[in-house]
Amino acid sequence: MADLYDVIGVQKGASPEEIKKAYRKRARELHPDANPDDPNAEERFKALASAYEILSDPNKRDNYDRYGTADVGGGFGGFGGGDVFGGGGLGDIFEAFFNVGGQGGQRVANRGVDLETVLEIDLDDAITGTASEVKVRTALACETCDATGAAPGAEVTTCGQCQGAGQVRQVRQSILGQMVTTAACPRCNGEGKTVSEACKTCAGEGREIKDTNYTIDVPAGIDHGRTLRLNGRGAVGPRGGPAGDLYVEVRVRKHPVFNREGDDLRAAVTVPFTQAALGATVSFETFDGPVDVQIPRGAQSGKIFRISDHGVPHLRGRGRGNLLLELRVATPTDLSNDQEAMLRQFAEARGDAVDDAPEGFMSRIKSAFT
């Protein structure tokens, strides 16, 4: 007897979702109607259905994995007298691939397509949250015909072919017996209604292609690359069909001072070497206003100062990240004669070897003090 996992085409440890997905794919490939010239197609299809009937049932699958049979008392040979199409097996396949049964005769309005757009915001807007507008080219309900697709004064009637269902059924014979399939009504294109004269504005579609603006509520803490979904803000369906959704990808512009690292912000605080050597309190401007940063005596470049709750708000949950300030000690490049002289005296007092003074420097120093 063939291994049931091999019949479906999955590994033994496959999840129920993987088994169902593989089963659907194999069922379509092995269906007798898809293999009219293969005399063994029906048997292989039945074997597939039997394998899925066992592996889709947790108890039967457990027995099969333990003992090699789904029925410990007497084996599962063949169909075992049970309903091999139970548990959503073959019925799922027919409904998914062949539309068996349809929607009980009820018309399902054609849904509009989903749309995508991009919204660029600044980092401060990502931190505080904002309401921003996006311009979208989409399908909107036709105002002339109020989305009916009918010209003013035209008659809207129930489709005579599908009787308003929007679907037509066909009965055909297969190797498994009668099969009922459904498809969109060719007369009304699945709408369930017909009009005596189409609206000239929308050509009977009940919708027009236009540019429109939507206001997007951007939550505080959103990160670059996140996508917001706006239900019902996509294109409207034809003749009053429901609208699809609008997906907005948020892109955060780079900031000249701050870099984002998760929910933390990182920036550099630059001080002269005198403040780094002697210590100082410096002010640093954050998104929440200025904060005082205490620079300890002898601080070195690269030291990190952590300021709590001055980062990005957590998108899910309360609180905020931290502000990480990296110390950078600046070396002066525009020394005056007096300043250079004092630095050389300082270096000499410390015993630090420095380059000789440029030619003419001492004469300038003397003149500066006379």
N, C-alpha and C positions, 0 to 999 in steps of 0.2 A: 504494500500500500504506500502510495506516495506521501511524502511528508507534507502536512497541510500548510506549513509556512512556505514551502517551495511552490505549492500550487498557487498561492496568492502572490508570492514574489517578495517576501519580507524575511528579515532575520527573526530568530526565535524571541529576542528581547524587544521586538517592535511594540510601540505604544498602540492603544486602540485607534487613535487618530491615523497613525501610519498604516495600520491594517485596513482601515476603511478606505483610505485614499488609494492604496494599492489595489484593493478589491474593485473599486469603481473603475479604475483604469483597465484592469484585466477583464472586467465584465464587458466593457465596451469592445475590447479587442476580440473576445471569444464569443460574443453573442452570435447565435446561428444566423440571424438576418445579415450580419456583417461577413459571414463566411458561407455563402449559399452553395459553393462547390465542394465544401469539406464535409464528408459524411460523418466525421467524428466530432464535429463542432458541438453538437447537442450534448454528447457525453462529457466533453471537457467543460462545457458551461455548467452542467449539473454538478460536476466534481468541484468546480470553483464555488458554486452556491453552497454546497455541503460544507466545504472547508470554512467558508465565512460564517456559516450558521454556528459552527463550533467555536471558532476563535473569537467571534464577537460576543460570546456569552462568557462572562468571567468564570463561572463554575465549570462549564464544559472545557474551557481552555485550561483551567488549572488541572483538571483530571487528565486531559490529553498530555500536558507537560509532565505530569507525574508518572502516568501509567501507560501512555501511548494510546489511550482510548478516552473518548468523552464520557462513556457510560461504563463505570467500573464494574457494574453488575453484569454486563453482557456485551459490551463493545458497541461501537457506534456505526458498525458496518452500514454502508449505503446511507439511506436517509433515516433509518431507524423508525419509520412510521411517523415521524414528527413533521412539523411544518418547516421545511428548509428555507422558506422565505420569511420566516418570522424575525422579530427583532430588527425590522427595518432593512433586511437584507436586499433581496431582489426588488422589493417595492421601492427602496431608495434609488436603485439603479434606474428603474423605469421612469420614476418621477424626475430624476436629475437629467437623464439623457434623452428620454423619449416623451416627456410631458404627459405621462399617463394620468388621466383623471382631471388634469387642468386645475382650475380654481372653482370647481363646483358651479360653473356657469356664470360666475360673477366677473364683470370686467375689471381688469386691473389697469389703471391709468398709466400711460407711459411716463416714466420718471425722467426728468431732465438730467443732463450729464453733470458730473462734478467738475469743478474748475480749480485751477491753481494760480496763485499769484505770489509776489514777493513784497515784503514790507521792510524797509530799511529804517532803523531808529538809532539814536545816539545812546551811548552807554548810560548817561544819567536817566534817560527814559526807561531803560531796562531795569535800572535800580529802583526807581520810584513808581514805575507803571505809567501808562499813558493811554490816551484815546487818539488813535491816528486814522486817517482816511486812506483808503486804497481805491484806485480806479480800476474797474473791471469791465471788459467787453463781454457781454453775456446776452442770453435770451431772456427777455422780459415779456410779461403778458401784454398782448396787443390791446391798446386802449380803445381802438376803433370798434372792435367786435367783442370786447370784454372777454378775450381769450377763448371765445367759442369757435372761431374760424369762419363764422358766417357773416356775409355782408349785411349791412343794416336792412332790416325788413325781410331777410331770407328766412326760409323755414328750416328748422332743425328737427329731424325725425330720427326715430330709432332705426338702426340698420336692419333691413329686411332679411339679410342673409344669416346674420348671427343673432338676431333678435336682441341686440343690445349687449350681448355677452362680450363682444370684442374678440371672440375665439370661435373657431369652428372645429368640430371633431371629425375624425376619420376612423373608420373601423377597417382593419385589414387582418388577413390571416397570416399567421406565422407558424413556425414549426412547434411553437409552444401553445398554439391556439389563437383565439381572437385577441388582438391588441387594439386599444383605443388610444389614438394620439390627438393632441390638440395643437393648433397653430393660430397665429394672428389671422383675423378675418381679412381676406384680400380686398373686400369691397370697401371697408371702412378703415383699413390699416390698424385694426385693433382698438379703434376708438369707441365702437358700439353705436355711433351716430353718423348720420350723413346730413349734408346741407344742400339746399337747392342752389345756392350761389355762394361761392367762396369770397371771403373778405379780401378786397384788393390791397389793403395795407400790408397784410401778412401772408397773402396768397393761400389762405385757408389754414395756416399753421396755428393760428391763435397766439402767436408770439413774434416778437421782433428782436433783431440784433441791435443792441444799443450799448453805449458806454454809461456806466453808472458808478456812483461812489458809495462805498460802505464804510461806516465807522467801526474800527476794530479796537476792542478793549484789550490792551496788552497788559498782562498781569506783571506785578513787580517781581523781579527775580528771573525773568525769562532769559534764556541763553541763546547765543548765536546758533542758528540752524534749527531751532525748534519750530514745529508746525502747529498752528492753531486751526481747529476745525469749526466752521460756522455752519450749523445745520440749516438747510433750506435757503442758503445764499448762493447756490450755484445756478445753473441755467434752469428755467422753468420747462416743464414738459409740454409737448404739443397739446393744444386744445384743453388747457386747464389742468394738464398733468402736474404732479408735484415737482418741486424744484430739487435739484441735486444739492450737494454740499460745496462749500468753498473752503479750500485749504490754503492757508496763508503761511508761507515760510518767513520767519523773522530773521533778519540779518542785522547784527549790531556793528555799527561802524567802529573802527579803531579810535581809541582816545589818545591824545598827545601825551598825557601824563600817566594814566592808569592802565594796567593790564589785568585782565580777569583770569583767575585760576580757580575754576569751580565757583564756589561762592565767596572766595577771598579776592581782594583787590591788592595789587602790588604796585608800588611806586618807589621813586628814589627821593631821598631828602639829602640835599647837598649843603655842606657847611664848610667854612674856611678852616685851614689846619689849626689856626689859633683856638677856635671853639672846640675842635676835636681834642686838642691837647689839654686845654684848661677846663673844659666842660661848659655847657651853656643850655639855656632853654630857648628853643626856636619854635616859631609858629608854622604850621603846615595846613594848607587849605584843602579840606575834604569836601565830599558831596553834602555833608551835613554841617558845613561851616568850619572855621579854623579850630585846630586842636594844638595843644602845647606838647612838644616832644622834648624830653629831658635827655640831653647828650651828656653822658658821663665823662669825667676826665680820662684822657688817654684812649678815647674811642677810635676804633680802626675802621677803615673802609670795609664794607660787606656786612657790618653788624646789622641785625634785623630788629626793628622795633615793632611789636605787635600791639595794635590798637583794636580792642574787642568791639564787636557790634558796629563796625563802620564799613563793613563789606557789603555784599549783595544779599538781599532778603532771600531766605529759603523759599523756593517756589512751592514746595509742599511742606507745610508745617510752619512753626513760628521761629523767630529769631533771624539773625543775620550772620554772615561770615565775618572775617576779620580784615583789617587793613594792615598790610605788611609793608613797612617802610625800610628800605635798604639804605644804609648810610654811605654817602660818597664824600670823601674828604677832598676838597678842591685845593690845588696848588696855585698860588698866585703867579701870574705871568706879566703883571704890569707894575713891578716894584719901582718906587721912587728911589732916588739916590740915598735918602735918609733911611728908608726901609731896608734897602739892600745892605747898607752899612751895619745896621742893627742886627740883621740876620747873620752877617759874617761874624760879628762879635759873639752872637749866640752860638754859632757853630764852633767857634774857637773855644768858648767856655765849655762846651760839651765834648770837645775833642773830636768833632766830626770833620773828616777831610772833605773839602769842597774844592772846586776848580778855582784857579787864580782869578783875580779880578781882571776884567778887560783892560786893555791899554788905555790910559788916560783916566781910569776910574778914580785913582787916589787924588789926582789934581782936582777932579770934580768934587770930591768929598771935602777937600780942604777949602775950596771956594764956597762950598755950601755952609761951612761953619765959620767963615770970616765975614 
